[in-house]
Structures are given as C-alpha cells and as structure tokens.
Amino acid sequence: MAFPDDELTDGEEVALHLHPHWGSLVVPALSVVAALALMTLGVFFVPDGFLREAVQYLVLALGLAAIGYYGVAPWLRWITTHYVVTTERIMIREGVVNRSGRDIPLVWLSDVSFAQSLSDRVVGSGTLSIESAGERGRTVLSHMPRVEAVHATLYELAEEADIRRRSGGGHPG
C-alpha cells in the first residue's frame, strides 16, 4: 500500500514504507488460539444445572472480549502503524482511533543504531534507535523488519540530505 502523496512535500519520494515486523503478532495470534481453546472447554464442560446456559454465555462473552483485547486490538495497531522513510525525513504514524505522528528530518539525525537478539536475527527484525537533534531526542522502533537494511538506507539518505543542504537545497536527480 503506497503512502498518501498529500503527506509528502514537492520532490520528496518514499524510499521505504514499513509496518512493524509480523513477528510482533505471534503472541496475539497465540492468545487468540488459547482463548478459543478455553472458550470451547468452558462451554462444553459447564456442569448441568439451572445456570448452565447463563454460564456458557458468560464464558463466550469473556472469551470474545479476550480475543478482541489480546488479538484484534494488537492487529489493528499493527496495520495502522507506519514507518515511512522518504528522501527528506522519517515519518512515524500510529494509532487506530487516536492518531499520532512524528517526523524526523534526515538532516537532524545524529545517530542511528540497531540491535538484534538471536530470535530477531532468525526472523529478520530488530530494534532501531534514532537519535535526532530535536527536543525529543531518541526514538526507539522495536520490531523493525529488515533492520540492517533500514539502517543502511537511513545512513545513505541522511548523507544525501546533508549534501543537498550544504549545496543549497536542490533535490538530486
């Protein structure tokens, strides 16, 4: 899915458009499976009695609430989280109902680093830390897909932006 052009300035191009790594959805998916299993057990093993049907509905309601909270909500956060790297800035957009955004101009970058655990390396993700000259300082983006490639791309784009800034601001190409 392309990032909306109305968020870009003249001459600005999208270099990367990413969501958090799919691995961040493993625990929510397992939570949904567990909730479904517990719901099934709860519904079929409710003892007989005059409250049986009410207890079954209660188990179903609690199970559906758990699926919504632990499964659907993280998925919605995942699909509405965008990490966009352009030729001019890093754009972070998050939120389902309440949206938030942060833009970091590439010329403000003072340090970009990444870290990967063994499990991150296996699935191809990691944590990207971006230090900028702005007031908010360090931004940490966990579950970044292809973190090493993103790191290298940021370095290259920041160098190009710095060259453009020092030469008078024209866009390359």
Buried (B, 14 or more C-beta within 10 A) or exposed (E): EEBEEEBBEEEBEBBBBBBBBBBBBEEBBEBBEBBBEBBEEBBEEBEEEEEEEEBBEEBEEBBBEBBEEBBEEBBBBBEBBBBBBBBBBBBBBBEEEEEEEBBBBBBBBEEBEBEBEEEBEEBBBBBBBBBBEBEEEEBEBBBBBBBBEBBEBBEEBBEBBEEBEEEEEEBEE
